[in-house]
Amino acid sequence: MIDRRAFLLGSAALVAGCSTTDVLPTSSGSDYTDATLPLVNRLRAERGLPALAADPAARRAALDHAGRMASAGKMAHNIGFAADFGKRMKGMAVALPAAENIAVGQDSAAEAFDAWYRSPKHLANMLDPRFSGLGVATVSSPASGGRPYWAMVLSGG
């Protein structure tokens, strides 16, 4: 006999995994833009680049994607059917050009920032002069075993 709760949770995950624009159900999601912005802006200032500002659309996109990863239990830029990065950004009204940094397992915004700082491609995104906005979020869910999934969205303007 099928456990009804397991069936419902599995069905919800399957349906949620096919979404391309909705925020997926999660048990814990937090906006860390305000905690991360000073770290990114200090780095940019050291390189003579203009500061970023908190961007509401980038915040929503970061929370959405962190939720996608946590619900799927995997770190990836493209999750779900037709979950193309450009389409996601356009669908969430994020100013283009845009970039996304992702991470998993860090316990704080400072630890996530440090992981991105140590990665040449992620560092390049944070130092790209085309970006003016930022959103950072983390989400954990039962599907992720409670592990925090992080997303940073940088937006143009």
Phi, psi and chi 1 to 4 in degrees:
 res  aa     phi    psi   chi1   chi2   chi3   chi4
   1 MET       -  140.7  177.9  168.4 -152.1      -
   2 ILE   -81.9  131.1  -63.7  175.6      -      -
   3 ASP   -67.9  120.8  178.8  -54.3      -      -
   4 ARG   -60.3  -42.6 -176.5  168.1 -167.4 -115.7
   5 ARG   -63.5  -45.1 -178.6  175.0  172.0 -159.3
   6 ALA   -62.9  -40.4      -      -      -      -
   7 PHE   -61.9  -46.8  175.1   77.2      -      -
   8 LEU   -64.1  -42.9  -68.2  173.6      -      -
   9 LEU   -64.7  -43.0  -72.5  173.1      -      -
  10 GLY   -64.1  -40.7      -      -      -      -
  11 SER   -65.0  -41.6  -62.6      -      -      -
  12 ALA   -64.2  -40.3      -      -      -      -
  13 ALA   -65.5  -39.3      -      -      -      -
  14 LEU   -64.4  -46.9  177.9   61.2      -      -
  15 VAL   -64.9  -44.1  170.6      -      -      -
  16 ALA   -63.8  -35.6      -      -      -      -
  17 GLY   -64.9  -19.0      -      -      -      -
  18 CYS   -89.8   -9.7  -66.5      -      -      -
  19 SER   -72.0  146.3  172.5      -      -      -
  20 THR  -117.2  -13.4   58.7      -      -      -
  21 THR  -130.7  -19.2   57.7      -      -      -
  22 ASP   -80.9  150.0  -64.7  -26.4      -      -
  23 VAL   -73.9  131.4  174.4      -      -      -
  24 LEU   -81.0  152.2  -58.5  177.4      -      -
  25 PRO   -65.2  134.2   14.2  -18.6      -      -
  26 THR  -140.3  167.6   60.7      -      -      -
  27 SER   -96.9  -21.7   39.8      -      -      -
  28 SER  -153.5  116.2  176.1      -      -      -
  29 GLY  -135.4  140.1      -      -      -      -
  30 SER  -141.4  142.9  -60.2      -      -      -
  31 ASP   -87.5  121.3 -177.9  -30.2      -      -
  32 TYR  -114.6   21.8  -83.4   87.6      -      -
  33 THR   -59.2  -48.7  -55.5      -      -      -
  34 ASP   -64.3  -29.5  -66.4  -21.1      -      -
  35 ALA   -79.1  -28.7      -      -      -      -
  36 THR   -91.9  -30.5  -49.6      -      -      -
  37 LEU   -53.7  -45.6 -164.1   56.9      -      -
  38 PRO   -63.5  -33.3  -16.1   24.7      -      -
  39 LEU   -67.0  -45.5  -58.0  171.7      -      -
  40 VAL   -67.2  -42.9  175.2      -      -      -
  41 ASN   -67.8  -32.7  -77.9  -20.7      -      -
  42 ARG   -64.3  -44.5 -174.3  175.1  -40.2  125.2
  43 LEU   -60.9  -45.1  173.6   65.6      -      -
  44 ARG   -66.0  -40.0  -71.5  174.8   65.6   91.5
  45 ALA   -62.6  -39.4      -      -      -      -
  46 GLU   -61.1  -24.6  -70.3  169.2   -0.2      -
  47 ARG  -103.0    8.8  -50.8  -70.5  172.2   91.6
  48 GLY    74.3   22.2      -      -      -      -
  49 LEU   -99.9  152.0  -64.2  166.4      -      -
  50 PRO   -68.1  153.7   20.7  -28.2      -      -
  51 ALA   -70.5  152.1      -      -      -      -
  52 LEU   -90.7  160.2  -58.0  177.3      -      -
  53 ALA  -119.8  152.9      -      -      -      -
  54 ALA   -62.6  131.6      -      -      -      -
  55 ASP  -118.1  116.2  175.6   -3.2      -      -
  56 PRO   -56.5  -39.4  -24.7   33.4      -      -
  57 ALA   -67.4  -40.6      -      -      -      -
  58 ALA   -66.7  -35.8      -      -      -      -
  59 ARG   -59.9  -48.9  -74.0  180.0 -166.2 -114.9
  60 ARG   -62.1  -42.2  -74.0 -171.2  -56.2  -85.2
  61 ALA   -65.3  -38.7      -      -      -      -
  62 ALA   -65.6  -44.6      -      -      -      -
  63 LEU   -64.1  -41.3 -173.8   58.3      -      -
  64 ASP   -60.1  -48.0  173.4   71.4      -      -
  65 HIS   -73.5  -36.8 -163.8   62.2      -      -
  66 ALA   -59.9  -38.7      -      -      -      -
  67 GLY   -64.9  -39.9      -      -      -      -
  68 ARG   -59.5  -47.5  -72.7  170.6 -176.4  -80.9
  69 MET   -65.2  -45.3  -67.6 -171.8  -64.1      -
  70 ALA   -63.2  -41.3      -      -      -      -
  71 SER   -66.2  -35.9  -68.7      -      -      -
  72 ALA   -82.2  -19.3      -      -      -      -
  73 GLY    70.3   29.0      -      -      -      -
  74 LYS  -149.4  150.8   69.6  177.0 -172.8  174.6
  75 MET   -95.1  116.6 -174.2  176.8   78.2      -
  76 ALA  -162.6  153.0      -      -      -      -
  77 HIS   -78.5  -33.0  -70.7  -75.7      -      -
  78 ASN  -116.0  108.3  -65.5  -41.3      -      -
  79 ILE  -125.7  130.6  -65.6  176.4      -      -
  80 GLY    93.8  167.4      -      -      -      -
  81 PHE   -65.9  127.0  179.9   72.1      -      -
  82 ALA    55.8   39.5      -      -      -      -
  83 ALA   -90.9   44.7      -      -      -      -
  84 ASP   -58.8  135.5  173.6   77.2      -      -
  85 PHE   -56.1  -50.4  173.0   74.5      -      -
  86 GLY   -59.7  -42.0      -      -      -      -
  87 LYS   -65.4  -39.8  -71.6  178.8 -176.0  175.9
  88 ARG   -61.7  -45.6  -82.4 -165.7  -64.6  114.9
  89 MET   -63.7  -46.5  -66.2  -58.3  104.7      -
  90 LYS   -61.2  -43.2  -73.1  178.9 -175.2  177.1
  91 GLY   -64.4  -23.8      -      -      -      -
  92 MET  -103.7   11.4  -60.1 -160.0   79.1      -
  93 ALA    61.1   33.0      -      -      -      -
  94 VAL   -80.8  129.0  173.0      -      -      -
  95 ALA   -64.2  131.6      -      -      -      -
  96 LEU   -94.9  151.7  -58.7  176.8      -      -
  97 PRO   -70.2  162.2   29.0  -34.2      -      -
  98 ALA  -141.7  159.4      -      -      -      -
  99 ALA  -143.3  161.2      -      -      -      -
 100 GLU  -137.3  129.4  179.3  176.7   76.4      -
 101 ASN  -109.3  136.9  -70.6  -12.1      -      -
 102 ILE  -129.5  156.2   56.7  176.3      -      -
 103 ALA  -157.9  165.4      -      -      -      -
 104 VAL  -144.8  140.6   62.4      -      -      -
 105 GLY    98.5  -11.6      -      -      -      -
 106 GLN   -75.8  142.9  -66.7   76.6   12.3      -
 107 ASP   -92.6   -5.0  -69.0  -36.2      -      -
 108 SER  -151.7  163.8   69.0      -      -      -
 109 ALA   -61.4  -38.1      -      -      -      -
 110 ALA   -63.2  -39.7      -      -      -      -
 111 GLU   -68.5  -39.5  -72.7 -179.9   18.3      -
 112 ALA   -64.6  -45.5      -      -      -      -
 113 PHE   -57.3  -44.4  170.4   81.9      -      -
 114 ASP   -61.1  -40.3 -172.3   59.2      -      -
 115 ALA   -62.9  -42.6      -      -      -      -
 116 TRP   -68.3  -39.0  -66.8  -39.4      -      -
 117 TYR   -60.3  -38.3  175.6   80.6      -      -
 118 ARG   -80.9   -5.6  -65.8  178.8 -173.2  -76.9
 119 SER  -103.2  118.8  163.4      -      -      -
 120 PRO   -54.1  -42.2  -27.5   35.8      -      -
 121 LYS   -69.4  -40.5  -70.1 -178.2 -179.5 -179.6
 122 HIS   -68.9  -39.4  -66.5  111.2      -      -
 123 LEU   -61.1  -43.4  177.6   60.3      -      -
 124 ALA   -59.0  -39.1      -      -      -      -
 125 ASN   -61.8  -45.0  -75.6  -18.9      -      -
 126 MET   -67.1  -24.8  -68.1 -171.7  -67.5      -
 127 LEU  -100.1    4.5  -65.9  174.9      -      -
 128 ASP   -69.5  120.5 -167.8  -41.1      -      -
 129 PRO   -69.7  -10.0   23.6  -31.0      -      -
 130 ARG   -74.9  -15.0  -62.2  175.8  -60.2  161.1
 131 PHE   -93.9  143.1  -59.4  132.0      -      -
 132 SER  -129.7  -11.5   60.1      -      -      -
 133 GLY  -126.0  160.7      -      -      -      -
 134 LEU  -147.2  143.7 -178.9   74.7      -      -
 135 GLY  -143.5  136.1      -      -      -      -
 136 VAL  -137.5  134.4  178.6      -      -      -
 137 ALA  -146.5  160.1      -      -      -      -
 138 THR  -134.3  145.3 -174.8      -      -      -
 139 VAL  -141.7  140.7  175.1      -      -      -
 140 SER  -128.0  155.7   58.7      -      -      -
 141 SER  -150.7  166.8   76.9      -      -      -
 142 PRO   -57.3  -35.0  -26.4   35.0      -      -
 143 ALA   -63.5  -27.4      -      -      -      -
 144 SER   -93.8    6.0   71.9      -      -      -
 145 GLY    67.5   22.3      -      -      -      -
 146 GLY    80.8    0.8      -      -      -      -
 147 ARG   -70.1  137.1  -67.7  173.6   56.6 -157.9
 148 PRO   -78.3  130.2   23.4  -27.6      -      -
 149 TYR  -106.3  131.2  -76.6   80.0      -      -
 150 TRP  -112.0  141.9  -67.7   83.1      -      -
 151 ALA  -136.8  134.5      -      -      -      -
 152 MET  -119.0  128.0  169.0 -171.3  -79.9      -
 153 VAL  -116.1  125.2  173.4      -      -      -
 154 LEU  -105.6  133.4  -61.9  120.6      -      -
 155 SER  -121.9  152.8   60.3      -      -      -
 156 GLY   -85.9 -173.3      -      -      -      -
 157 GLY  -178.7      -      -      -      -      -
